[in-house]
Amino acid sequence: MSSTITADPTTLDNLHHIAISVKDVGQAVEWYTSTFKCEVAYHDSTWALLKFGNLSLALVIPEQHPPHIAFTNDRAADFGPLKPHRDGTRSCYIQDPSGNAVELMDPTSL
């Protein structure tokens, strides 16, 4: 039997982005922006961040970033040193129990 926990939505962490692996960032940006209604928040040769109405999508090359899911979390620094990124955000990476990469972002850096 499972139980459902109801939480106050103002206290929940936010899912910031999902990062998927692509072969060519520029080609992927072109495809996503011509296929969907989204905005390019950042783009270089190794990664891009596309903003959608409810979530962002990061396009990464495997040599630079692992595919991952990113959350904003007030306690991100409790999980490890926060690394500054070229877009001004600060975060650390951890793994869930199944080995999936999870990025914890400091919400004050967004």
N, C-alpha and C positions, 0 to 999 in steps of 0.2 A: 504494500500500500504506500503510495507516495503522498506527500503533503505539499501544498502550495504555500509559499511564503509571500505575503503581500507587504511590499515596502513602500515607503513614501518616495515617489519618483524624484523628488528634489534631492534625495540622499543617495541615489544610485549613481554609479560610475557611468561615464559615457563611452560608447564604442566610437573611437575617433576614425580609424580607417582599417581597411583590409589591404594587405600587400600581396600582389600576385607576381609571379616570375614571368618575364617576357624576354624574347630574344633580342628585340630592337625597340628601345624606348620610344624613339621618334615615330616609328611605324605604328606602335601601339597607341600613342597619343592621337595620331591622325585617325586611326580606326575608331577609337572610343569617342572622340569629339565629333566625328562625322556620323556616328551611329546613334549616339545618345545626347541628350541635352545635359551638358556638364560644362564646367569651367576649369581651365588649367590654372591651378594655384602655384605650381612650381614645375619646372621642366629643365633637365639637363641630359647629358648623354647616359647617365647611369640610373636615374630615377625621375619619376614625375608623380605629382599629386593632383588628382582630378577631384573636384568638388561636385557632389550631387546634392539633391535636396535634403537627404537624410543621413548621408555618410560620405566619407571620402574614399577613393580608391588609389592606392599607390601602385605604380608600375615599376618593378625593380628588376635589375639583372642579377642573377644568382651570385656572381663573383663579388658584388658589392653589398647586397642585403639579402637576408633570408626571407622567403615568403613568411608572412606573419599576420597577426591580428593585433591591433593597438587600442589600448584603453587609456583614457585620462584617469588619473588616480592621485588624490591628495597625498597619499603615502608612497609615491613612486620611489623616493629616495631611501625608504626603508628596505627596499629590495636590492639595492646596490648603488654605486656611484652613478650619478646622472651625467650622461655624455652630451655635450652640445652638438647640435647638427647644423648644417649649412643654412637651413631655413629658420634658424633661431630657436627651435624647440630643444628641449632637454628630456632625455629618457634613458631607460635601461632596458635590457632584454633579459627575460627569464624563460624558463620552459615550464609548460604544464606537465602533469604526471604522464602524459602520453608522448612527451618529447616535442610538442608543437612550440614554435617560437612565439612568444608573447611580448609585446613592447608595452611598457608602462610609461606614460608621458606625464610630465609635470604640467598640470593645467595652467599654472601661472606663466608658462613659456609659450603658450599658444597665441 
